[in-house]
Amino acid sequence: MNKKIAVGILGATGMVGQHYLRLLENHPWFEVTYLAASSHSAGLKYRDALKQGWHASGDMPAAQADRLVHDVADIKAARNQCAFVFSAFDMPDKDAVRAAENEYAQHMPVFSNASAHRSSPDVPMIIAEINPGHLSIIPQQQQKREWKGFIVVKPNCSLQSYLTPLYALMKAGYAIDRVAVTTLQAVSGAGYPGVPTLDMIDNVVPFISGEEEKTECEPLKILGDLVDESFVPYEGIRISAHCNRVPVTDGHLANVMIGFKDKKPSRDDIISIWKSFSAEPQTLDLPMAPRQAIIYLDQANRPQPKRDRDSDKGMAVSVGRLRPCPLLDYKFSALSHNTVRGAAGGGILNAELAFKKMPHAFA
Ligand code: NAP
């Protein structure tokens, strides 16, 4: 590619926004040219808008430090400065987030981390290894809403760890109909500054508002079918979730029990399916794709957030402890990096996938 595509980050000062800047610093296709956040940050240089400092690993990208931050509401500036945006801003009112993303989509593609559009029937919710075909709704979305751009969302960070391993088994012909999952979620999942220190040290908080509902419902849309002009949720699986906040900085761990509908694979079959699982991001050799989407760890005490969250740029899902379950059929542990695979990295991968499959939609 001769010239890189100019991209904007909405919510550039936040936890996820900073990871976007970090991961896009030397991206072969995309170049960050536009930054936006709340009206409090607007008009400031990026380095000064980071009131709480730089939290992502490494240093703040030097090319962004003096860039002027715009108000997310300033769509005119975005139209002049970038071809599409990653949306990672937050507002107390979900309707306001949806309205702002709609405004952008009138003019350019939007790849969103927010939950506002996840249940919109014509908005694809993509995990690139699972449902890349759902992008085919985009022409209909554009036509119906009279948008030049479009919106693609990624799911909640709580389900990135376990859904790809489940999907790999389903794709290999083993229908799973029951899932019980307990997540142990990092504090960075709540943004910055997140959960107060005194609530987190020496503690586990067994409640994260809205998280269990998302963990149980969002997989059904991702595994669902595109019928006519909307997604029909998959009905063949029941998921029950407990979501806990734990004193870990990054990396959501999930302890999972699964039951098969009829045919039950052996333990060796399952491990072999996971180890050999490959999907469109790997076939297309997308820059952000992990080379191996699922890494199986044989050690009895893995995966662990501290040791395994950064596997393959933080984009691989690490799985281990597969063993028989006396209640359902099998149980295992799975881990993914919440602010990378579950947020900025996943958003970038979705944009790469969309760009590779339909470059004309970015013109
Ligand atoms: P965060 O650290 O709290 O950052 C929030 C961002 O939104 C900041 O850039 C902030 O700008 C901006 N913002 C706040 N109020 C605004 C307003 N009224 N108008 C425009 N911008 C506003 O949150 P985060 O963790 O990065 O999360 C951002 C989004 O990603 C959320 O929708 C979240 O649910 C989602 N997400 C987060 C994770 C994760 O692991 N953290 C994972 C998946 C998805 P200022 O600095 O100017 O206030």
Residues whose N, C-alpha, C, O or C-beta is under 5 A from the ligand:
A	BS01	NAP	G11 A12 T13 G14 M15 V16 G17 A37 S38 H40 S41 A49 V72 A88 F89 D90 M91 N113 A114 S115 C157 S188 G189 A190 G191 Y192 N338 T339 G342 A343
